[in-house]
Amino acid sequence: MLDFVIKNGSLLDGSGTAAMRMDVGVKDGLIVVVSPSIDDEATEVFDATGRVVTPGFVDVHSHYDAQVIWDDLLEPSSPHGVTTVVFGNCGVGFAPARPSDREGLIRLIEGVEDIPGEALAAGMSWSWETFTEYLDELSSRRWAIDVGTQLAHGPLRTFAMGADSVENRPADAAQLDAMAAIAREAAQAGSFGFSTSRTLGHRALDGTPVPGTYATFEELVAIGNGIAAGGGGVFEFAPAGIARSDEPEVVVAEFEWIGALARATGLPTTFLELQAHNDPQRWRREMDTAAAWCAAGLSVTPLVAGRSGGVLWGWDVRHPFVTRPSYTRVAHLPLAERLEALRRRDVRAAILAEDDEPVTSYERKQRAFMRSALPSCYLLTGVPDYEQPRDRSLGARSEAAGCTLDEVIYDGMLAADDVMVLYPMYNYADADHTVLYEQLQYPDAVVGTNDGGAHCAYTCDASIPTFLLSHWARDRQRGPRIALAEIVRRLTSQPAALYGMSDRGTVRVGLRADLNVIDAERVRLTVPRAVHDLPGGATRLMQDPVGYDLTMVHGTVTRRNGSDTGARPGRLVRR
């Protein structure tokens, strides 16, 4: 008797081939039958008529390093068909860590990834110092999805060099040996690789750069060789490019390190690729160079986005009127009551007539950034449109209506109860998704900028898998679409293969029963919403999907019709 049978579905098996009408049989957590018809008895039979059946999605770029300690659901990723996540990205993480390192690592990840420090301090329960001990702690826990992690340069360099880790000076021979030894042990223990960041925009809240920002090429090679000696893994490199685009010689020199690292270590090497609006063609030069490296036999993979990356503002998070006196008088109200008050003519008039009253230097800096960005922002409501033309930007609306930008923003944010303001910072220089489409045509590019667990109150890019299924495969109007079978391959077998996960990513007999049943005609996103459920009541954004009938992890149903079942079959995955 089988445990579970999915019948009558259109199977997209993750290979990129067209859909086939197939039944899928599951027993003991594995796929045991894939056939046009399964008549065996089963504990449960799920009728997937009119639905597509896919492998569970593999997200290789998340930041759940701390959240795995306090949260067994791992939202916002798990509602979007994701059954495996990898964290330890961008050179930040929490292992290895001595007790004296902990506060600094919290400040670092708070500054780099916008995870509230109060939530980290309240939610973390430190029971490890070494990276191996961190994995052992994770191996005792259970989640709704599987997790894997990488060794991050920030905690590694801090552990080996102490306060000198953030200084612009090279590690000495003893420190290089210590980092290489820890890297080897991490790989032996099951790390999926190593990540480093040289992006000057990646800083702790006090301005301290990420440890590794000034690391030498020799240091990176020593760590990479340690990973290779321990069994291998992926070497993720976040280059300096965006932050130093005004220094082209630095950008070019450090980008060349990526190919050189792949050659020197033999490791598959990845790098984050975004279109910077102040150098909109650099991404093409870099991806063409990566393609040439691959043609020469190196393994170099660009990690690209599935949609424009940006910042969200709204009434329940940051917004342009948050420090105006008349707004602060209603700010304490529950959202529904606050919206009712804000729609009153006298309240509107008062808020629009007032000046901002920022009280800290950090707040003033945030206000200046927001004010400079607002003309290039767009309103999201209903079924959110992430590819709006420039004439629908707030600046264009203000000019066309002959009214102030503040009036357009205020009235637009109150046009419905679910409105958010989107500022597309990356991949939107031409106000369309042409660049994203071109990036996704590179055969070696992997979708790898989702950042689940990070930038909590600024964005919710963990929803990108659902965006790929809806926007790119079905709804896009302003340019070519991408076949659904190819989208599924990009979310499943391709990232799984990159990270050496040979037991998942395709629907094939003998592999794990990590599966999704999706209504491809109905799947879509809703507008992001703020919740206040992080430890200590801190705020994060969630973006609910529509159209997922069922998600299964290792043969256990974890979500039905968009709701969590309470099952926790997820485990730590060791490479």
N, C-alpha and C positions, 0 to 999 in steps of 0.2 A: 504494500500500500504506500502511495506517495503522500508526502506531507501537504503539498500544495500543487495545484495545476492552474495555469493561466491559459484559458481557451479562447480561440476565435480572434486573437489579436493580430495586428500587422506588425511583424517583428522587424525592428531595425537593430541588427545584432552588434553594432558598434564598429563594423569593418568599413563602413561607407557604402556598402552595396544597397540596392533598392529594397524596399520593404517586401516581406513574404508573409503569406498567411500561415502562421505556425502556432502550435501549442507549446508550452514550456512546462516541464515537470520538475519538481523540487523535492529533494529528500535530504535530511541531515545537513542542511545548510548549503547544499551544492545543487547545481543544475545536472539532472540525471537523464532527461529526455528532452530533445527538441525535434518535433515531428509535426507533420500536417494534421495529425489527429492523435490525441492521447485518450484512450478509453479506460486506463487503469483507475481503480478506485483511489480516492484521495481524501484526506481529512477535510480539505477545503478546495472547492473549485470556484475560480473567479472568472466570470464571463467578461472578456475584453472586446466584445464586438464593437466595432467603430472606434477602437482605440489603438494607439501604437504602444508596443512593448519595447523598452530599451534597457541596456545595462544601467546600473547606478552611475551617477556622474562622479568623476574624480577631480577634485579641486586642489591644485598643487600650490596655490598661493593664498594662505590664510594666516591669521595671527591669533590663534586660540591658545597660545602658550600659557597664559594664565587662566583663561576661561575654563579650560579643561579641569581645573582644580575645583571650581565651585558649581559648574553647570553641566548636567548630563544630557541636555537637549541639543546644545551647540547651534542655537539660532544666532544669526539669521540664515545660515547655510542649509540646515537640514530640511526646511520646507521646500527647497527648490530642487529636489531630486538628487541632491548630493549625498553620496553614501560613504565617501572617503575624503578626508582633508589632510593636507600637509601644512605644518606651520614651522616656525623657526626661520622665517624669511627676512630679507632686508637687513641682515646682520644684527637683529635684536632678538632677545630671548631671556630665559631665566636659569640656564644651566650651562656650565658649572657656575656656582655662586657660593662664596663664603658668607656667613651671616653679616659681615661688614660690607659686603657688596650689594645687599638686597635693596636698600633704599635707593642707591644710585641707579640700579637697573630698572626699578619702578619709574623713577624720574625720566630715564632714557626712553622707555617704551611709551610713557605718557606723552612725551614731546614728539616722538617720531610717528607714532601710530594713533594718537588722539584717543587713548583709552584712559578714562579718568583715574588719576592716581588714588583717589579715595576708594574707588571700587577695587583697584588692585590691592591696596593695603588691607581692605576689609575682607576680600575674598580669598587671598592667598594663604595657604597653610604650608609653610616651608618645611620639608622633611628630607631635604637632600642638599648635598654640596657638589658632588661630581655629576657629570652628565649621565653616567650609567645609573646612578642612584635616582636621577630624575626619571629615566625610563622605567626603572623598577617601580617607582611611585605610580606612574601612569598605568603600568601593567596591572595594577590592583584595582583599577577603576573601570567603570562601564558607562557607555554613552549610547545615544540613538544611532550614531554613525561611527565608522572606524576613523582612527587618527594615526598619523605618523609625524615625525618631527625631524628637524635638521639641527646640526650644531651651528650656532650663530657666532659671528666674529666678536660682537660686543661683549657678551659675558666671557668668552674665551680669552680675549685680550686683557680684560679686567682681571681675570683670575691669574693670568701669567705676569702682568706688568703693574697691577695696582693703579695708583693715581697717574702713573706715566702713560697709561693706555690711551689717553685722549690727547697726548702731546704730539707735536710735529717732530718726532724723532724716531729713528729705527729701533726695533727690538734688538737686544744683544744676543749673542750666540746661545746663552743659557735659556733665555726667554723663547727663542725660536724653537729650541729643542723641546721645551715644555709644551708649547702650543702644538707642535707636530705629534708629540706623544699623546696628548689629550684627543687630538683629531683621530688618531689611529684607534684609540680605545672607544671613541664614540662610534666610529664605523663598525667596529667589532660588536658593539652592543646593539646595533640596529638602526643607527642614524641613516636617514635618506640622503645625507650629504652635508654641505656646508654653505653658508650664505654670508656675504659681506656687502657693505654699503660704503661708497665714497661720495655720496650725494651730500653736498654742504647744507642742503635744506633739511637733512635728517639730523636733528639736534634735540637734546634734552630741553626742558622748559627754561633752564637757566642759560641756554645758548651753547652748552658743551656739545661738541660734535660727537657723532657715533664713534666709539673706539674702532679703529680700522680705517677711518677716513684718510689718515696719513700713513697707513701701512705701506711698506715697500713691496715691490714686485717679488723680491726674494722671500718676504714673509708669506705672501699668498701662495707661492710655490711650495714652501715648506709645509704649510697646512694642507694644501692639496695633496702633496705626496704622502702625508700622514693618513688622509682619508683613503687614498689608493692602497696604501699598505694594509689598512684595516679591512679591505674588501671592496672599497669603491663607493660611489654615490655621485650625486649631482653637485656641481660647483655653481652656485648662483651669485651673479655679480650685478650689483646696482651701481651703474657708472655715474660719474660726476656730471655728465652732460647737461642736464636741465639747469642745475644750479650754477654751472660755470659756462653757460653758453656765450658769455661775453669774452671768454678766453679760449678761442678756437684751438690754439695750439695745445692747451691742456686737455680739452675734450678729445681731440684726435689721438694724442699720445696715450691717454688712459683707455680709450676704446680699443686701441690695438692690443692692450693687455689681455683682452678676452680671448682672442685667437691664440696669443702666446701662452696663456694659461692652459688652454685645451691641449696645446702641443706639448707643453712641459710636463703636465700631470697625467695626460691620457684620460682625464675625466670628461664626461659630457658636461658642457659649460653652458649656462643660460644667462641671459641679461634682460632687464626690463626695458621695453621700448614703448615710448609715448611720443606723440607729435607735440613738440613745444611750439607755442604760437609765435615766439620771437625767433624761431629758426625752423620754419614749417617743412623744410625739405631734408633736414638732417636725418630723420628716421629712415628715409629711403636710402641714403648713402650707407647708413649703418646696416640695414637689413640686406642690402646688396653685398656688402662686405662679408656679412655672416654667410650668405649663400655661397660666396666664393670659397670661404673657409670649408664649408661642408663639401663642396665639389672637390676640394683638395684632400678630403678624407678625415677632416676634423669633425667632432660632434659639437656644434654650436647652435643653440636654439634661442630665437627671440621669444620672449614672453609678451604677448600683446593683449590688448583690451577688447572686449566685445562691444563696448559702447564708449561714448565720450566720458572722460573722468572729470568729476567736478565736486562742487560743494552745494549742499541744500540748505535753504533757510525757510523757516515757517513760524507760525504763531507759538508753537509749543517747543521750539528750539531757539536759535539765534534769528533775529530779524532786524530790519532797519530802524524800528521804533522802540527797541527794548529799553533804552535809557531815557526816554522822554517822560516827563513827570506824569502826564495824564495817562500814559500807558502803565506806568508802575503802579498806579492806584487800582488798576483792574487786573494786574498780572497774577494775583493770587487766586483768582477765580478758576474753577474747572473750565476746561476748554470750551464746552458748549455755552456756558454762561458768559465766558469772556468774549466769544464771537458775537453773542447777542448784544453785549455792551458796546463792542467796537463798531457795530453797525448803526448805533445811534448817531444822528447828525451832529449833536453837540460834542460827543466824544471825538468823532472824526475831525471836526473843525479844530478842537483843542490840540489834538496830537499833531496834526499837520502844521499848526502854527508855531509849535515849540521847536527848540534846538535840542540836539543830542547833549546828554550830560554824562559822558564817560568819566569814570572815577579813577581808573588805574592806567598806567602806561601800556599794559598789555591790551586793555580794552580799547584804548585810543588807536593802537596799531590795528586791532581787528576791525574797528569802525572804518579806518582809512582804507583798508583792503576791500571791505564790503562796498563802500561808496564808489571806489574806482571800478568795481566789477559790475555793479547793478545795471548799467546801460546794456551790458552784453548778456543779461540773464533772461530766462524764459519761465513761464508759468506752467506747472504740471498740475493737472486735475483729471478726474474721471479715469479714462485709460491713458496713462501718461505718455506723451509724445516726446521722445528724446531726439528727434530729428526735425526740429522746427526751422523754417527759413529765417533769415536775418530780419525780415520785415515784421516778424512776430516777437522780436526781442523787446525788452522793456523800454530801451532807449528809442527804438523805432516807433513803438506805440505812443510814447510820450510826445514825440515830434509830430506824429500824424494827428493826434488828438488836440494838440496845442495846449497841453496842460503840463504840470510839473511831473517829474519822475516820481516824487513821493506820492502824488495823487494816483498815478497809474499803479504803483506797487500796492498801496493801501487798498484801493478798490479791487484790484485783481486778486489779492490775497483773501478778500472777503466774498468773492464771487461764488464760492462754494465752501463747504465745510472741510474739504480735503486738499486745499491748494498748498503746494510747495513752490518755492522759487529755486530754480536750477541755474548755477553758474558753471558752464562747461569749460574747465580750465585746460584740458588736454584733448587732442584728437578732434578739434572742432574749429580750426582756423578758418575754414571756408564755409562754416555754418551748414555742413552736411556730413554724411558718413562715408564720403568717397574714400578718405584716407583709411578708415577702418576696413572698408571692403577690400582695398588693395592690400592691406596688411594680412588679411585673412586669406588672400590668394597665395601667399608664400607657403609652399607645402610643408616647410619645417617649423613654421610659427605655431606656438601653442598658446591657447587662451590661459593667461596666468597673471592677472592683476586684480583678482576679485576682492582680496583683502578682507575676507570674512573675519569678524571680531574686532576689526580696527576702524579708526575714524568714526567712532560710535555715534556722535551727534552731528556729524558733518555729511555723511553719505551712507549708502547701503548697496555697495556694488556686489555683495554676495548674491544678489538677485540676477546677476548677469546670465547664468544658465537659462533662466526662464525668458529673459530678454532675447537671447539667441534663438530660442525655439519659436517665439512669437514674431519679433520684429524681422529678423533676418530670413527666416524660413517662410513667412506667410504675409506679414503686414506692410513691409517696406514699400513706399510709393515713390520715393525720390531717387531711385537707382536700382541696380540689379539686386536680386535676392540670392540666397544660398540654399541649395537643396537640403531638405530636412535630414536625409541620411548622412550628409557631410557634417552638418551641425552636430548630430549625435556622435559621429566619430571624433569630432574635436573635443567633445565633453567626456569621452569614455576611453577608448582604446589608445588614442594618441597620448594623453597625459599619463595614463597608466604605463605605457611602454617606456616613456621618457624616464620615469622614476623606478623602473624595474619591477613593477607590480604585475607579474605574469599570471596571477591567480584571479584577476578581475579585469573589467574593461570591455569584455565581449560576452555575448550570450552563446556559450559553447559548453557541451557536456564536459563535466569534470571541474568547471570553474565555479567560483562562489556565486550563490544566488543573491546577488545585489541587483535589484531590478526596479524599474519604474513602469507604471501603466498610466499613459497620458492621453488626454483628449486634445489631439493636435489642432483641432478646429476651434477650440475654446481656450486653450492655454494662454494666459496673459498675466500682466502685472497690475497691481493697484498702486495708488500713490503712496510713497513712504509715509509712515506715521511714527510719532515719538512715543516711546514707552519709558517708564522710569523704574526699571526692574533690576538694574545692576546693583551689586552690593553697595549698601549705603544709600540706595535710592537714586543713583546717578542715571543720566538719560542716555538712551541710544535710539537709533532709528531702525525700524523694521519695515519690510516691504513684502506684503502678503501676495502669494501667487494664487491664480485660479486655474483649474484644469488638471491637477494631479489626482488621479483616482486612487493610486496605491503606490507606496514605496516600500521595498523590502531590503533588509540588510541581513546577509548570511541566512537566508531562508525564513526570517521572521519579519512580519509586517510591522513597520514602525509608524506609518502614516496611512490613513484612509480618508479619502475625500477632503484632504487638506488638514486633517486633525491628527495630532500626536496620539498614538495608541498607548503610550506608556511603556512599551517594550524597549529594552536597552541591550541589544545584542552587540553593540559596537565595542571594539577592543583596540588596544595599541597594536599597530602593525610595525614590525621590525623588518628592515630591509633584508 
